[in-house]
Amino acid sequence: MKWNLEHKKVLITGGTKGIGLSIVGEFLTLGAEVMTIARDGSNLPDDIRSKVIFLEGDLTDPSFRDTIISEIGSRWNKLDVLVNNTGTNVRKGFEAYSEAEYRKIFEINLFPMMDLTQRCFSFLSASGKASVINMASVAGSVDVGSGAPYGMTKAAIIQFARHLSVEWARYNIRVNTVSPWYIRTPLTESVLSQPDRLEKILNRTPMNRVGTPEEVAAAVAFLAMDNASYITGQNLSVDGGMTSKGL
C-alpha cells in the first residue's frame, strides 16, 4: 500500500469553496481522478477546473442526482471514493426557527446525501475496496451554539455512517465520518469575525487556534486511502482537542 490516491475514481460534493475545495485540491495532489459538484461553479479556480470533472446543479434536485449517477456510469462505471460534503446552516435559537427553515437544513444536509449514497452503491461495490466519507461536525456530538437543526442533521450523519459501515462491510465498502470544529471558511466567517465569539472558541480549544480547510482535507484523504483499510464506522474529530476538553 502507498500513501497516495493514484487512479482512484472520486466524487466530492460541494467542492468549489471552503473545506470542499481543499478536499478536491488534496485529492488531485495525491493522484485521484475527481468529479465534483456544486450549485455555483463560479468559485472554482481555473487551475482546478481544468483538472476535474465538474457538474453544476442543486443536489436537492432528484433530476440532478440522476445526472450525477449517469456521469459516473458513462465515465467510470465504478466509484472508489465518495465524499459527502454539501451542507448549510441557519443559526438561531430553536424557538425562532420557522418550519421552512429547519426543513431546509434537513433537505440540504441529510436527505440528498442519503439518496446519493444509496444510488452510488453499485459503483462503490464494483470498486472492491471503496471508501465513503461523510462530512459531519462536532455539533453532531456536543452543543456548540450552532442551532439545534444543524446539530441534529450532523448527529444523524454520524449514525448513518455507523450503520452503513456494518451493512456494507461485506462488500468491502468502508464508511466513516469527519467532524470538524470551527474551521476558517466562508461559512464560519460571520462567527469568527466576532471578537467575543472567537475568544470563546479559542478558550474552548486546547490548541488555541482555529483549524484550516487543509487540515480537514488531510484527514479525509487518509480515510480514503487503502492504508486506512481496517478503519470503518468511525467518527474522526478534527477539532484541536475541543471535544476532549473538560474544564
C-alpha positions in Angstrom: 0.0 0.0 0.0 1.1 3.5 -0.8 0.3 6.9 0.7 -1.5 8.2 -2.3 -4.8 8.1 -4.2 -3.5 7.3 -7.6 -6.1 6.1 -10.1 -8.9 6.4 -7.6 -12.2 7.5 -9.0 -13.6 10.1 -6.6 -16.9 12.0 -6.3 -16.8 15.0 -3.9 -19.9 17.1 -3.3 -19.7 20.8 -2.6 -16.2 21.1 -3.9 -15.9 24.7 -5.1 -15.2 26.5 -1.8 -14.1 26.1 1.8 -13.4 22.6 3.1 -14.7 21.0 -0.1 -12.3 22.9 -2.4 -9.4 21.9 -0.2 -10.5 18.3 -0.3 -10.6 18.5 -4.1 -7.1 20.0 -4.2 -5.7 17.4 -1.8 -7.1 14.5 -3.8 -5.8 15.9 -7.0 -2.3 16.3 -5.5 -2.5 12.7 -4.4 -3.3 11.5 -7.9 -7.0 10.9 -7.8 -9.4 11.4 -10.7 -12.0 13.8 -9.3 -15.6 14.6 -10.2 -17.0 17.4 -8.1 -20.4 19.1 -8.0 -21.8 22.4 -6.7 -24.7 24.8 -7.3 -22.4 27.5 -8.5 -19.2 26.8 -10.4 -18.0 30.5 -10.4 -15.9 29.9 -7.3 -13.9 27.1 -8.8 -10.4 28.2 -9.6 -9.3 27.8 -13.2 -6.3 25.6 -12.3 -8.7 23.2 -10.5 -11.4 23.3 -13.1 -9.0 22.1 -15.8 -8.2 19.0 -13.7 -11.7 17.9 -12.6 -15.0 16.8 -14.0 -17.3 19.5 -12.8 -21.1 19.2 -12.7 -23.2 22.3 -11.8 -26.5 21.7 -10.2 -28.6 21.5 -7.0 -28.1 18.3 -5.1 -31.6 18.6 -3.6 -33.0 18.2 -7.1 -33.6 14.5 -7.8 -33.1 15.0 -11.6 -29.6 16.4 -10.9 -28.8 13.3 -8.8 -29.9 11.3 -11.9 -27.3 13.3 -13.9 -24.5 12.5 -11.4 -25.2 8.8 -11.5 -25.4 8.8 -15.3 -22.0 10.6 -15.5 -20.3 8.1 -13.1 -21.8 5.2 -15.1 -20.7 6.6 -18.5 -17.2 7.7 -17.5 -16.1 5.2 -14.9 -18.7 2.6 -14.2 -17.3 2.3 -10.6 -16.6 4.6 -7.7 -13.6 4.2 -5.3 -14.4 7.2 -3.0 -17.5 9.2 -2.2 -17.1 12.3 -0.1 -20.4 13.7 1.0 -19.5 17.3 1.9 -22.5 19.5 1.0 -24.2 21.4 3.8 -25.7 24.6 5.1 -26.9 26.2 8.4 -29.2 28.8 9.8 -28.0 29.9 13.3 -30.6 31.0 15.8 -32.4 29.9 18.9 -34.7 26.9 18.3 -37.9 28.9 19.3 -37.1 31.3 16.4 -37.0 28.8 13.6 -39.8 28.6 11.1 -40.8 25.2 9.8 -39.5 26.1 6.4 -36.1 27.0 7.9 -35.5 23.7 9.8 -36.9 21.7 6.9 -34.4 23.4 4.6 -31.5 22.4 6.8 -32.6 18.7 6.7 -33.3 18.8 3.0 -29.8 20.1 2.2 -27.7 18.4 4.8 -29.2 15.0 5.1 -31.7 13.6 2.6 -29.8 14.2 -0.7 -26.7 12.8 0.8 -28.5 9.6 1.9 -30.1 9.2 -1.6 -26.9 9.9 -3.5 -25.0 7.3 -1.3 -27.7 4.7 -1.9 -27.6 5.4 -5.7 -23.8 5.0 -5.7 -23.9 1.6 -4.1 -23.5 -0.4 -7.3 -20.5 1.7 -8.3 -18.9 1.5 -4.8 -19.3 -2.2 -4.7 -17.7 -2.5 -8.1 -14.6 -0.9 -6.7 -13.7 -3.8 -4.5 -12.2 -1.5 -1.9 -14.3 1.6 -1.7 -14.5 4.4 0.9 -17.4 6.7 1.8 -16.5 9.8 3.9 -19.4 11.9 5.3 -18.7 15.4 6.5 -20.4 16.0 9.9 -19.4 18.3 12.7 -18.5 18.4 16.4 -22.0 19.9 16.6 -23.3 16.4 16.0 -21.8 15.3 19.3 -21.9 18.3 21.6 -23.7 21.6 21.6 -21.6 24.4 20.1 -24.3 27.1 19.7 -24.8 26.4 16.0 -28.5 25.7 16.2 -30.4 22.5 17.1 -31.5 21.5 13.5 -27.9 21.7 12.2 -26.6 19.6 15.2 -29.4 17.1 14.6 -28.5 16.6 10.9 -24.8 16.1 11.8 -25.7 13.6 14.5 -27.8 11.7 12.0 -24.9 11.7 9.5 -22.5 10.2 12.1 -25.0 7.4 13.0 -25.7 6.8 9.3 -22.0 6.1 8.8 -22.0 3.7 11.7 -24.9 1.7 10.3 -23.6 1.6 6.8 -20.2 0.5 7.9 -21.7 -2.6 9.3 -24.2 -3.3 6.4 -21.7 -2.6 3.7 -18.6 -4.3 5.2 -19.4 -7.5 3.3 -18.9 -5.5 0.0 -15.6 -4.1 1.2 -17.0 -0.6 1.4 -15.8 1.4 4.3 -17.9 4.2 5.7 -16.5 6.9 8.1 -17.3 10.4 9.2 -15.1 13.5 9.7 -16.3 16.1 12.3 -14.6 19.5 12.2 -14.7 22.1 14.9 -14.5 25.8 13.8 -12.6 25.9 10.5 -11.8 29.2 8.8 -14.2 29.1 5.8 -16.7 31.4 4.2 -19.5 29.6 6.1 -17.9 30.4 9.5 -16.5 33.8 8.8 -19.6 35.6 10.2 -18.9 33.9 13.6 -15.1 34.1 13.6 -15.3 37.8 12.8 -17.0 38.5 16.2 -14.2 39.0 18.8 -16.2 37.7 21.7 -17.3 34.6 19.9 -13.7 33.9 18.6 -12.4 34.3 22.2 -14.8 31.7 23.4 -13.9 29.3 20.6 -10.2 29.7 21.3 -10.7 29.2 25.0 -12.5 26.0 24.4 -9.8 24.7 22.0 -6.7 23.2 23.7 -4.6 24.1 20.6 -5.8 27.7 21.0 -6.4 28.3 17.3 -9.0 27.8 14.5 -8.4 25.0 12.1 -7.7 25.3 8.4 -9.6 23.6 5.5 -6.3 21.9 4.5 -6.2 20.1 7.9 -9.7 18.7 7.4 -8.8 17.7 3.8 -5.8 15.7 5.0 -8.0 13.7 7.4 -10.5 13.0 4.6 -7.7 11.9 2.3 -6.3 9.5 4.8 -9.6 7.8 5.3 -9.9 7.4 1.5 -6.6 5.7 1.2 -6.1 1.9 1.1 -3.8 2.5 4.0 -6.9 3.0 6.1 -8.3 -0.3 5.0 -9.2 -1.5 8.5 -10.9 1.7 9.6 -14.7 1.9 9.3 -17.6 3.1 11.3 -15.5 5.8 12.9 -16.1 9.5 13.5 -12.8 11.4 13.3 -12.9 14.8 15.1 -10.6 17.4 13.6 -11.0 19.8 16.4 -7.7 20.8 18.0 -8.7 18.8 21.1 -12.0 20.6 21.7 -14.2 17.5 22.3 -11.6 16.1 24.8 -11.6 19.2 27.0 -13.5 19.3 30.3 -12.7 22.3 32.5 
